[in-house]
Amino acid sequence: MSEWNYTKCAKPFSSEEDALEFMVSQSYDGQVLKRNEGYSAVCPTYPDGFYPDATPVAAYSVKTGIIRDEKLFHIVMEPDESEKETIISEECCPTPVATSTGEKCC
């Protein structure tokens, strides 16, 4: 899991793509939230529901790449690395996930 500065665990952006580009360029694991005004990139320790207006729209980690399927966001946001590996191997998704290096399952 990548390291976010705890004072910058949420960063605002004007678009989902800008938020994802930032996370990918910094190798930051986390999630992109759609807000009433814009988007926020948040780290894996983001407490679910902290922003009442937030709706998760994407997740990213160096290991999994960009995930846009909400059912798979827990793979990035789950802090237990061994559980991530189990989930990825057990839930090999039928739709490949697009990553910067191509496609891979989950």
CORSULUR-V200350 format. One record per backbone hydrogen bond with DSSP energy under -0.5 kcal/mol. CO is the residue of the C=O (numbers start at 1). NH is the residue of the N-H. Records with the same first field share a line. If there is no record, write none. Layout:
CO=NH / NH
This chain:
2=4
5=8
6=9
9=43
11=41
13=39
15=19
16=20
17=21
18=22
19=23
20=24
21=25
22=26
23=27 / 28
24=27
27=29
30=60
31=42
32=57 / 58
33=40
34=55
38=35
39=13
40=33 / 42
41=11
42=31
43=46
46=48
47=50
50=52
51=54
55=34
58=32
59=67
60=30
61=65
65=61
67=59
68=70
69=72
70=73
72=75
73=76 / 77
74=78
79=81
80=84
81=85
82=86
83=87
84=88
85=89
86=90
87=91
91=93
94=96
97=104
98=66
99=102
102=99
104=97
